[in-house]
Amino acid sequence: MDKKLEGILDILDKLNSSINILNKEDLDEQCENLKDFRILTRDLDILLNNFSSVDKNDGDEIEKMLFELHRVITTFEWHFSEISDLNTKILKVYKDKIKNA
């Protein structure tokens, strides 16, 4: 998935190069965030792999795992939302900007 997000950011960067609506820093920040996304993906893999060894009768252990899953899911949501915001900024103006160029 990180390669897909990298591809999306590459597209946004190329489109932005002709309209200059996004700050270079905003795009660079999202590219930097891909490192965190990769770590998050690894964390999720570990959680999923360790699920079979979790004692299903230990409420504390299950709660800890579910809280960790919640953290991972909401952080994924944040990453997607940040990239979606950049996409929306370009979407709102791109057509008009290239007509007036």
VOMARSE-951029 format. One record per atom (N, C-alpha, C, O): atom name; x negated, y, z negated. Coordinates in nm, 3 decimals. Atoms other than C-alpha are relative to their C-alpha. Layout:
REM residues N
atom:CA, xx:X, yy:Y, zz:Z
...
This chain:
REM residues 101
atom:N, xx:-0.082, yy:-0.120, zz:0.000
atom:CA, xx:0.000, yy:0.000, zz:0.000
atom:C, xx:-0.086, yy:0.127, zz:0.000
atom:O, xx:-0.048, yy:0.228, zz:0.059
atom:N, xx:0.084, yy:-0.119, zz:0.005
atom:CA, xx:-0.286, yy:0.239, zz:-0.070
atom:C, xx:-0.046, yy:0.041, zz:0.140
atom:O, xx:-0.063, yy:0.160, zz:0.168
atom:N, xx:0.038, yy:-0.032, zz:-0.139
atom:CA, xx:-0.391, yy:0.214, zz:0.296
atom:C, xx:0.115, yy:0.069, zz:0.072
atom:O, xx:0.093, yy:0.157, zz:0.155
atom:N, xx:-0.118, yy:-0.064, zz:-0.061
atom:CA, xx:-0.036, yy:0.306, zz:0.398
atom:C, xx:0.010, yy:0.145, zz:-0.045
atom:O, xx:0.036, yy:0.234, zz:0.035
atom:N, xx:-0.003, yy:-0.138, zz:0.051
atom:CA, xx:-0.043, yy:0.612, zz:0.172
atom:C, xx:-0.112, yy:0.083, zz:0.060
atom:O, xx:-0.094, yy:0.201, zz:0.091
atom:N, xx:0.112, yy:-0.068, zz:-0.065
atom:CA, xx:-0.382, yy:0.702, zz:0.312
atom:C, xx:0.037, yy:0.037, zz:0.144
atom:O, xx:0.003, yy:0.146, zz:0.191
atom:N, xx:-0.047, yy:-0.028, zz:-0.136
atom:CA, xx:-0.227, yy:0.678, zz:0.661
atom:C, xx:0.099, yy:0.114, zz:0.003
atom:O, xx:0.094, yy:0.198, zz:0.093
atom:N, xx:-0.097, yy:-0.110, zz:0.009
atom:CA, xx:0.059, yy:0.907, zz:0.558
atom:C, xx:-0.072, yy:0.131, zz:-0.022
atom:O, xx:-0.042, yy:0.231, zz:0.044
atom:N, xx:0.075, yy:-0.123, zz:0.026
atom:CA, xx:-0.184, yy:1.162, zz:0.418
atom:C, xx:-0.080, yy:0.044, zz:0.122
atom:O, xx:-0.095, yy:0.164, zz:0.146
atom:N, xx:0.073, yy:-0.032, zz:-0.123
atom:CA, xx:-0.387, yy:1.144, zz:0.739
atom:C, xx:0.094, yy:0.067, zz:0.101
atom:O, xx:0.057, yy:0.166, zz:0.164
atom:N, xx:-0.100, yy:-0.060, zz:-0.089
atom:CA, xx:-0.072, yy:1.218, zz:0.943
atom:C, xx:0.033, yy:0.142, zz:-0.045
atom:O, xx:0.036, yy:0.234, zz:0.036
atom:N, xx:-0.034, yy:-0.132, zz:0.051
atom:CA, xx:0.020, yy:1.508, zz:0.717
atom:C, xx:-0.114, yy:0.099, zz:0.021
atom:O, xx:-0.091, yy:0.216, zz:0.053
atom:N, xx:0.117, yy:-0.085, zz:-0.021
atom:CA, xx:-0.333, yy:1.645, zz:0.741
atom:C, xx:-0.010, yy:0.043, zz:0.146
atom:O, xx:-0.037, yy:0.159, zz:0.175
atom:N, xx:0.006, yy:-0.033, zz:-0.143
atom:CA, xx:-0.327, yy:1.628, zz:1.121
atom:C, xx:0.110, yy:0.098, zz:0.039
atom:O, xx:0.085, yy:0.194, zz:0.112
atom:N, xx:-0.110, yy:-0.092, zz:-0.030
atom:CA, xx:0.014, yy:1.795, zz:1.142
atom:C, xx:-0.026, yy:0.137, zz:-0.061
atom:O, xx:0.000, yy:0.240, zz:0.001
atom:N, xx:0.027, yy:-0.126, zz:0.069
atom:CA, xx:-0.090, yy:2.058, zz:0.891
atom:C, xx:-0.109, yy:0.081, zz:0.069
atom:O, xx:-0.111, yy:0.203, zz:0.060
atom:N, xx:0.110, yy:-0.072, zz:-0.065
atom:CA, xx:-0.400, yy:2.143, zz:1.094
atom:C, xx:0.049, yy:0.097, zz:0.107
atom:O, xx:-0.020, yy:0.193, zz:0.140
atom:N, xx:-0.053, yy:-0.092, zz:-0.102
atom:CA, xx:-0.179, yy:2.307, zz:1.356
atom:C, xx:0.095, yy:0.105, zz:-0.057
atom:O, xx:0.127, yy:0.203, zz:0.012
atom:N, xx:-0.094, yy:-0.098, zz:0.057
atom:CA, xx:0.055, yy:2.493, zz:1.120
atom:C, xx:-0.049, yy:0.064, zz:-0.129
atom:O, xx:0.001, yy:0.169, zz:-0.168
atom:N, xx:0.061, yy:-0.054, zz:0.122
atom:CA, xx:-0.152, yy:2.550, zz:0.803
atom:C, xx:0.101, yy:0.042, zz:-0.105
atom:O, xx:0.094, yy:0.154, zz:-0.157
atom:N, xx:-0.098, yy:-0.029, zz:0.104
atom:CA, xx:0.139, yy:2.534, zz:0.562
atom:C, xx:-0.046, yy:-0.054, zz:-0.136
atom:O, xx:-0.013, yy:0.003, zz:-0.240
atom:N, xx:0.049, yy:0.059, zz:0.124
atom:CA, xx:-0.032, yy:2.312, zz:0.303
atom:C, xx:-0.141, yy:0.049, zz:-0.028
atom:O, xx:-0.221, yy:0.070, zz:0.063
atom:N, xx:0.137, yy:-0.031, zz:0.040
atom:CA, xx:-0.339, yy:2.410, zz:0.107
atom:C, xx:-0.086, yy:-0.124, zz:0.017
atom:O, xx:-0.042, yy:-0.235, zz:-0.011
atom:N, xx:0.095, yy:0.112, zz:-0.013
atom:CA, xx:-0.640, yy:2.193, zz:0.183
atom:C, xx:-0.019, yy:-0.069, zz:-0.135
atom:O, xx:-0.035, yy:-0.191, zz:-0.141
atom:N, xx:0.018, yy:0.055, zz:0.134
atom:CA, xx:-0.675, yy:2.148, zz:-0.193
atom:C, xx:0.112, yy:-0.097, zz:-0.036
atom:O, xx:0.088, yy:-0.198, zz:-0.102
atom:N, xx:-0.113, yy:0.088, zz:0.029
atom:CA, xx:-0.327, yy:1.993, zz:-0.215
atom:C, xx:-0.017, yy:-0.136, zz:0.068
atom:O, xx:0.008, yy:-0.240, zz:0.008
atom:N, xx:0.025, yy:0.125, zz:-0.072
atom:CA, xx:-0.411, yy:1.735, zz:0.050
atom:C, xx:-0.119, yy:-0.075, zz:-0.061
atom:O, xx:-0.114, yy:-0.196, zz:-0.078
atom:N, xx:0.118, yy:0.063, zz:0.060
atom:CA, xx:-0.753, yy:1.670, zz:-0.102
atom:C, xx:0.034, yy:-0.065, zz:-0.134
atom:O, xx:-0.015, yy:-0.173, zz:-0.167
atom:N, xx:-0.040, yy:0.053, zz:0.130
atom:CA, xx:-0.594, yy:1.620, zz:-0.443
atom:C, xx:0.074, yy:-0.133, zz:0.015
atom:O, xx:0.052, yy:-0.226, zz:-0.061
atom:N, xx:-0.074, yy:0.125, zz:-0.022
atom:CA, xx:-0.359, yy:1.356, zz:-0.306
atom:C, xx:-0.093, yy:-0.111, zz:0.049
atom:O, xx:-0.073, yy:-0.228, zz:0.015
atom:N, xx:0.099, yy:0.100, zz:-0.041
atom:CA, xx:-0.649, yy:1.180, zz:-0.138
atom:C, xx:-0.079, yy:-0.050, zz:-0.120
atom:O, xx:-0.107, yy:-0.169, zz:-0.131
atom:N, xx:0.067, yy:0.040, zz:0.125
atom:CA, xx:-0.829, yy:1.180, zz:-0.473
atom:C, xx:0.090, yy:-0.089, zz:-0.084
atom:O, xx:0.044, yy:-0.184, zz:-0.148
atom:N, xx:-0.095, yy:0.078, zz:0.078
atom:CA, xx:-0.514, yy:1.043, zz:-0.636
atom:C, xx:0.012, yy:-0.144, zz:0.049
atom:O, xx:0.057, yy:-0.231, zz:-0.024
atom:N, xx:-0.003, yy:0.137, zz:-0.051
atom:CA, xx:-0.541, yy:0.737, zz:-0.412
atom:C, xx:-0.089, yy:-0.093, zz:-0.082
atom:O, xx:-0.062, yy:-0.212, zz:-0.093
atom:N, xx:0.086, yy:0.081, zz:0.087
atom:CA, xx:-0.823, yy:0.618, zz:-0.638
atom:C, xx:0.080, yy:-0.049, zz:-0.121
atom:O, xx:0.072, yy:-0.165, zz:-0.159
atom:N, xx:-0.084, yy:0.036, zz:0.113
atom:CA, xx:-0.581, yy:0.624, zz:-0.930
atom:C, xx:0.108, yy:-0.099, zz:0.042
atom:O, xx:0.144, yy:-0.190, zz:-0.034
atom:N, xx:-0.102, yy:0.091, zz:-0.051
atom:CA, xx:-0.318, yy:0.452, zz:-0.717
atom:C, xx:-0.056, yy:-0.141, zz:0.012
atom:O, xx:0.012, yy:-0.239, zz:-0.021
atom:N, xx:0.064, yy:0.132, zz:-0.013
atom:CA, xx:-0.561, yy:0.168, zz:-0.647
atom:C, xx:-0.018, yy:-0.066, zz:-0.137
atom:O, xx:0.003, yy:-0.186, zz:-0.153
atom:N, xx:0.014, yy:0.052, zz:0.137
atom:CA, xx:-0.631, yy:0.131, zz:-1.019
atom:C, xx:0.136, yy:-0.044, zz:-0.052
atom:O, xx:0.148, yy:-0.149, zz:-0.116
atom:N, xx:-0.135, yy:0.034, zz:0.043
atom:CA, xx:-0.258, yy:0.131, zz:-1.087
atom:C, xx:0.048, yy:-0.130, zz:0.063
atom:O, xx:0.112, yy:-0.212, zz:-0.002
atom:N, xx:-0.035, yy:0.124, zz:-0.070
atom:CA, xx:-0.207, yy:-0.141, zz:-0.829
atom:C, xx:-0.070, yy:-0.119, zz:-0.066
atom:O, xx:-0.010, yy:-0.225, zz:-0.084
atom:N, xx:0.074, yy:0.105, zz:0.070
atom:CA, xx:-0.475, yy:-0.346, zz:-1.000
atom:C, xx:0.064, yy:-0.030, zz:-0.136
atom:O, xx:0.077, yy:-0.146, zz:-0.175
atom:N, xx:-0.068, yy:0.019, zz:0.129
atom:CA, xx:-0.304, yy:-0.289, zz:-1.338
atom:C, xx:0.128, yy:-0.081, zz:0.016
atom:O, xx:0.157, yy:-0.169, zz:-0.065
atom:N, xx:-0.124, yy:0.075, zz:-0.024
atom:CA, xx:0.023, yy:-0.416, zz:-1.193
atom:C, xx:-0.031, yy:-0.146, zz:0.031
atom:O, xx:0.038, yy:-0.235, zz:-0.018
atom:N, xx:0.039, yy:0.138, zz:-0.031
atom:CA, xx:-0.148, yy:-0.725, zz:-1.051
atom:C, xx:-0.034, yy:-0.076, zz:-0.128
atom:O, xx:0.005, yy:-0.191, zz:-0.145
atom:N, xx:0.037, yy:0.063, zz:0.127
atom:CA, xx:-0.292, yy:-0.800, zz:-1.395
atom:C, xx:0.125, yy:-0.031, zz:-0.082
atom:O, xx:0.138, yy:-0.141, zz:-0.137
atom:N, xx:-0.124, yy:0.023, zz:0.074
atom:CA, xx:0.048, yy:-0.757, zz:-1.560
atom:C, xx:0.078, yy:-0.118, zz:0.055
atom:O, xx:0.125, yy:-0.204, zz:-0.019
atom:N, xx:-0.077, yy:0.107, zz:-0.064
atom:CA, xx:0.217, yy:-0.984, zz:-1.310
atom:C, xx:-0.068, yy:-0.136, zz:-0.019
atom:O, xx:-0.001, yy:-0.236, zz:-0.044
atom:N, xx:0.074, yy:0.126, zz:0.018
atom:CA, xx:-0.056, yy:-1.248, zz:-1.336
atom:C, xx:0.006, yy:-0.050, zz:-0.144
atom:O, xx:0.004, yy:-0.170, zz:-0.169
atom:N, xx:-0.001, yy:0.038, zz:0.141
atom:CA, xx:-0.044, yy:-1.242, zz:-1.716
atom:C, xx:0.139, yy:-0.033, zz:-0.053
atom:O, xx:0.151, yy:-0.081, zz:-0.166
atom:N, xx:-0.136, yy:0.021, zz:0.050
atom:CA, xx:0.334, yy:-1.271, zz:-1.743
atom:C, xx:0.023, yy:-0.143, zz:-0.045
atom:O, xx:0.089, yy:-0.167, zz:-0.146
atom:N, xx:-0.025, yy:0.141, zz:0.034
atom:CA, xx:0.330, yy:-1.650, zz:-1.748
atom:C, xx:-0.059, yy:-0.038, zz:-0.135
atom:O, xx:-0.013, yy:-0.133, zz:-0.198
atom:N, xx:0.061, yy:0.033, zz:0.129
atom:CA, xx:0.109, yy:-1.648, zz:-2.057
atom:C, xx:0.062, yy:0.078, zz:-0.117
atom:O, xx:0.021, yy:0.059, zz:-0.232
atom:N, xx:-0.065, yy:-0.077, zz:0.105
atom:CA, xx:0.331, yy:-1.406, zz:-2.252
atom:C, xx:0.101, yy:-0.089, zz:-0.074
atom:O, xx:0.180, yy:-0.160, zz:-0.012
atom:N, xx:-0.094, yy:0.076, zz:0.082
atom:CA, xx:0.521, yy:-1.565, zz:-2.539
atom:C, xx:0.137, yy:0.069, zz:0.008
atom:O, xx:0.157, yy:0.177, zz:-0.046
atom:N, xx:-0.134, yy:-0.059, zz:-0.022
atom:CA, xx:0.885, yy:-1.502, zz:-2.441
atom:C, xx:0.080, yy:0.012, zz:-0.130
atom:O, xx:0.183, yy:0.080, zz:-0.132
atom:N, xx:-0.067, yy:-0.008, zz:0.129
atom:CA, xx:0.986, yy:-1.545, zz:-2.807
atom:C, xx:-0.061, yy:0.106, zz:-0.091
atom:O, xx:-0.014, yy:0.127, zz:-0.203
atom:N, xx:0.066, yy:-0.105, zz:0.078
atom:CA, xx:0.756, yy:-1.268, zz:-2.928
atom:C, xx:0.050, yy:0.136, zz:0.052
atom:O, xx:0.001, yy:0.188, zz:0.153
atom:N, xx:-0.061, yy:-0.126, zz:-0.042
atom:CA, xx:0.964, yy:-0.952, zz:-2.904
atom:C, xx:-0.099, yy:0.113, zz:0.013
atom:O, xx:-0.088, yy:0.196, zz:0.103
atom:N, xx:0.101, yy:-0.106, zz:-0.006
atom:CA, xx:0.666, yy:-0.728, zz:-2.975
atom:C, xx:-0.085, yy:-0.012, zz:0.127
atom:O, xx:-0.115, yy:0.088, zz:0.193
atom:N, xx:0.083, yy:0.023, zz:-0.119
atom:CA, xx:0.462, yy:-0.884, zz:-2.696
atom:C, xx:0.080, yy:0.034, zz:0.128
atom:O, xx:0.027, yy:0.097, zz:0.220
atom:N, xx:-0.085, yy:-0.031, zz:-0.115
atom:CA, xx:0.753, yy:-0.861, zz:-2.450
atom:C, xx:0.021, yy:0.151, zz:0.011
atom:O, xx:0.014, yy:0.208, zz:0.120
atom:N, xx:-0.020, yy:-0.146, zz:0.000
atom:CA, xx:0.819, yy:-0.500, zz:-2.551
atom:C, xx:-0.124, yy:0.072, zz:0.052
atom:O, xx:-0.114, yy:0.166, zz:0.131
atom:N, xx:0.125, yy:-0.060, zz:-0.045
atom:CA, xx:0.453, yy:-0.412, zz:-2.499
atom:C, xx:-0.015, yy:-0.015, zz:0.152
atom:O, xx:-0.052, yy:0.079, zz:0.221
atom:N, xx:0.010, yy:0.025, zz:-0.143
atom:CA, xx:0.458, yy:-0.572, zz:-2.154
atom:C, xx:0.100, yy:0.088, zz:0.078
atom:O, xx:0.066, yy:0.146, zz:0.181
atom:N, xx:-0.103, yy:-0.081, zz:-0.068
atom:CA, xx:0.783, yy:-0.394, zz:-2.059
atom:C, xx:-0.035, yy:0.148, zz:-0.001
atom:O, xx:-0.011, yy:0.219, zz:0.097
atom:N, xx:0.044, yy:-0.140, zz:0.004
atom:CA, xx:0.647, yy:-0.058, zz:-2.174
atom:C, xx:-0.111, yy:0.023, zz:0.102
atom:O, xx:-0.114, yy:0.126, zz:0.169
atom:N, xx:0.109, yy:-0.013, zz:-0.098
atom:CA, xx:0.337, yy:-0.117, zz:-1.963
atom:C, xx:0.056, yy:-0.003, zz:0.143
atom:O, xx:0.012, yy:0.074, zz:0.228
atom:N, xx:-0.066, yy:0.002, zz:-0.132
atom:CA, xx:0.555, yy:-0.209, zz:-1.663
atom:C, xx:0.068, yy:0.134, zz:0.027
atom:O, xx:0.062, yy:0.186, zz:0.139
atom:N, xx:-0.066, yy:-0.129, zz:-0.016
atom:CA, xx:0.753, yy:0.109, zz:-1.721
atom:C, xx:-0.102, yy:0.109, zz:0.036
atom:O, xx:-0.076, yy:0.192, zz:0.123
atom:N, xx:0.105, yy:-0.099, zz:-0.029
atom:CA, xx:0.432, yy:0.315, zz:-1.724
atom:C, xx:-0.048, yy:-0.013, zz:0.144
atom:O, xx:-0.064, yy:0.087, zz:0.214
atom:N, xx:0.048, yy:0.023, zz:-0.136
atom:CA, xx:0.315, yy:0.157, zz:-1.400
atom:C, xx:0.105, yy:0.045, zz:0.101
atom:O, xx:0.072, yy:0.115, zz:0.198
atom:N, xx:-0.108, yy:-0.036, zz:-0.094
atom:CA, xx:0.652, yy:0.200, zz:-1.225
atom:C, xx:0.016, yy:0.151, zz:0.009
atom:O, xx:0.025, yy:0.206, zz:0.119
atom:N, xx:-0.021, yy:-0.145, zz:-0.004
atom:CA, xx:0.694, yy:0.564, zz:-1.326
atom:C, xx:-0.121, yy:0.072, zz:0.059
atom:O, xx:-0.106, yy:0.178, zz:0.121
atom:N, xx:0.118, yy:-0.062, zz:-0.061
atom:CA, xx:0.337, yy:0.642, zz:-1.224
atom:C, xx:-0.001, yy:-0.021, zz:0.151
atom:O, xx:-0.041, yy:0.069, zz:0.225
atom:N, xx:-0.018, yy:0.021, zz:-0.144
atom:CA, xx:0.398, yy:0.483, zz:-0.883
atom:C, xx:0.099, yy:0.103, zz:0.054
atom:O, xx:0.075, yy:0.165, zz:0.158
atom:N, xx:-0.101, yy:-0.099, zz:-0.043
atom:CA, xx:0.709, yy:0.702, zz:-0.856
atom:C, xx:-0.062, yy:0.138, zz:0.013
atom:O, xx:-0.035, yy:0.210, zz:0.109
atom:N, xx:0.064, yy:-0.131, zz:-0.004
atom:CA, xx:0.500, yy:1.009, zz:-0.936
atom:C, xx:-0.088, yy:0.013, zz:0.123
atom:O, xx:-0.084, yy:0.115, zz:0.192
atom:N, xx:0.087, yy:-0.005, zz:-0.119
atom:CA, xx:0.245, yy:0.924, zz:-0.666
atom:C, xx:0.081, yy:0.019, zz:0.127
atom:O, xx:0.048, yy:0.102, zz:0.211
atom:N, xx:-0.084, yy:-0.012, zz:-0.119
atom:CA, xx:0.517, yy:0.877, zz:-0.405
atom:C, xx:0.067, yy:0.136, zz:0.007
atom:O, xx:0.079, yy:0.195, zz:0.114
atom:N, xx:-0.066, yy:-0.131, zz:0.005
atom:CA, xx:0.693, yy:1.194, zz:-0.517
atom:C, xx:-0.095, yy:0.112, zz:0.043
atom:O, xx:-0.056, yy:0.203, zz:0.116
atom:N, xx:0.098, yy:-0.102, zz:-0.037
atom:CA, xx:0.376, yy:1.401, zz:-0.482
atom:C, xx:-0.023, yy:0.003, zz:0.151
atom:O, xx:-0.028, yy:0.110, zz:0.211
atom:N, xx:0.021, yy:0.007, zz:-0.144
atom:CA, xx:0.318, yy:1.280, zz:-0.127
atom:C, xx:0.128, yy:0.041, zz:0.073
atom:O, xx:0.121, yy:0.108, zz:0.177
atom:N, xx:-0.128, yy:-0.039, zz:-0.059
atom:CA, xx:0.688, yy:1.321, zz:-0.047
atom:C, xx:0.017, yy:0.153, zz:0.000
atom:O, xx:0.070, yy:0.210, zz:0.095
atom:N, xx:-0.008, yy:-0.147, zz:0.008
atom:CA, xx:0.667, yy:1.685, zz:-0.161
atom:C, xx:-0.081, yy:0.065, zz:0.112
atom:O, xx:-0.036, yy:0.162, zz:0.173
atom:N, xx:0.081, yy:-0.053, zz:-0.110
atom:CA, xx:0.387, yy:1.750, zz:0.089
atom:C, xx:0.071, yy:-0.021, zz:0.132
atom:O, xx:0.074, yy:0.068, zz:0.217
atom:N, xx:-0.074, yy:0.032, zz:-0.122
atom:CA, xx:0.588, yy:1.579, zz:0.361
atom:C, xx:0.117, yy:0.098, zz:0.019
atom:O, xx:0.139, yy:0.148, zz:0.129
atom:N, xx:-0.116, yy:-0.090, zz:-0.006
atom:CA, xx:0.893, yy:1.793, zz:0.279
atom:C, xx:-0.042, yy:0.142, zz:0.037
atom:O, xx:0.027, yy:0.209, zz:0.113
atom:N, xx:0.049, yy:-0.135, zz:-0.033
atom:CA, xx:0.690, yy:2.115, zz:0.295
atom:C, xx:-0.026, yy:0.012, zz:0.150
atom:O, xx:0.009, yy:0.113, zz:0.212
atom:N, xx:0.027, yy:-0.003, zz:-0.144
atom:CA, xx:0.577, yy:2.029, zz:0.647
atom:C, xx:0.131, yy:-0.014, zz:0.078
atom:O, xx:0.152, yy:0.058, zz:0.176
atom:N, xx:-0.127, yy:0.025, zz:-0.067
atom:CA, xx:0.920, yy:1.901, zz:0.750
atom:C, xx:0.084, yy:0.128, zz:0.010
atom:O, xx:0.146, yy:0.153, zz:0.113
atom:N, xx:-0.083, yy:-0.121, zz:0.003
atom:CA, xx:1.087, yy:2.230, zz:0.653
atom:C, xx:-0.042, yy:0.104, zz:0.104
atom:O, xx:0.041, yy:0.183, zz:0.148
atom:N, xx:0.047, yy:-0.109, zz:-0.086
atom:CA, xx:0.871, yy:2.444, zz:0.881
atom:C, xx:-0.064, yy:-0.043, zz:0.131
atom:O, xx:-0.085, yy:0.040, zz:0.220
atom:N, xx:0.081, yy:0.043, zz:-0.114
atom:CA, xx:0.696, yy:2.232, zz:1.140
atom:C, xx:0.062, yy:0.036, zz:0.134
atom:O, xx:-0.004, yy:0.095, zz:0.220
atom:N, xx:-0.066, yy:-0.023, zz:-0.128
atom:CA, xx:0.949, yy:2.258, zz:1.420
atom:C, xx:0.001, yy:0.148, zz:0.038
atom:O, xx:-0.028, yy:0.184, zz:0.152
atom:N, xx:-0.001, yy:-0.144, zz:-0.026
atom:CA, xx:0.983, yy:2.635, zz:1.388
atom:C, xx:-0.140, yy:0.053, zz:0.026
atom:O, xx:-0.159, yy:0.139, zz:0.112
atom:N, xx:0.139, yy:-0.048, zz:-0.017
atom:CA, xx:0.606, yy:2.687, zz:1.357
atom:C, xx:-0.054, yy:-0.034, zz:0.138
atom:O, xx:-0.123, yy:0.049, zz:0.199
atom:N, xx:0.057, yy:0.034, zz:-0.131
atom:CA, xx:0.524, yy:2.499, zz:1.677
atom:C, xx:0.077, yy:0.069, zz:0.113
atom:O, xx:0.021, yy:0.091, zz:0.220
atom:N, xx:-0.076, yy:-0.076, zz:-0.101
atom:CA, xx:0.803, yy:2.680, zz:1.868
atom:C, xx:-0.057, yy:0.140, zz:0.013
atom:O, xx:-0.061, yy:0.196, zz:0.123
atom:N, xx:0.048, yy:-0.138, zz:0.001
atom:CA, xx:0.655, yy:3.014, zz:1.769
atom:C, xx:-0.150, yy:0.011, zz:0.025
atom:O, xx:-0.206, yy:0.121, zz:0.021
atom:N, xx:0.146, yy:-0.003, zz:-0.020
atom:CA, xx:0.295, yy:2.917, zz:1.838
atom:C, xx:-0.036, yy:0.044, zz:0.140
atom:O, xx:-0.155, yy:0.053, zz:0.174
